[in-house]
Amino acid sequence: MKLDKLQKHYDKLEDLERFRAVLAAEVRGDRKELKALYKTAPQETYRMTALPFCKMSDALLMIMLIAATDILGWGTLLAWVHAAALGDLADSGDRWDRWEHCVEFSQQIMAVWEAIPIFTQEVLGVSADMVLSQYLPTRPKIDFALEIARGVLEVEERTM
C-alpha cells in the first residue's frame, strides 16, 4: 500500500500504534512520514507550572544526584583501598601507596562536598542544609564516606 493511502488513516491510529509508527519512521529516517504522523496526532491543551521553574528544580535534582554519585563513587574506592592499606597482607611499601590513594580519594570527596554549599549559596541564594534535606536521599551513606575521608585527612595532616 502506498504511503499516501496509509497517511489517510493516521488520524485514526491509537497512541501505541502511532508510537510504533514514529519509531519505525525514525529508524528509516523518513522525515515525511514523521511529519505526517505528528501532524495527525491528537492535540491537547494543558495547564502546567511554567517550564523555567520546573527545569530549575529538575536541574537542581540532577546536580545533587551527580554530586551524590561522585561522593559515593570516591567513597567506595576509598573504602576498598583503606581496607587494603590496613590489611596485614600488604607489605609496607604497598601500604604507603594505598595510603596515598586514600588521601587522594578523601580529597576528592571533600572537594565535592565543599562545593555544594558554595553552589547553593552563591548561585541559588539558599542554605545548603535546605537543599541537602530535600535533594540528597542518600545522606547517611554520604555521611559515612565523609566520616572516613575526614579521618584519613586528619591522620595525614598529623603525620606531615
Secondary structure, DSSP 8 states (H G I E B T S, - for coil): --HHHHHTTGGG--HHHHHHHHHHHHHHT-HHHHHHHHHTS-------S-HHHHHHHHHHHHHHHHHHHHHHHHHHHHHHHHHHHHSSSS-HHHHHHHHHHHHHHHHHHHHHHHHHHHIIIIII-S-HHHHHHHH-TTHHHHHHHHHHHHHHHHHHHHH-
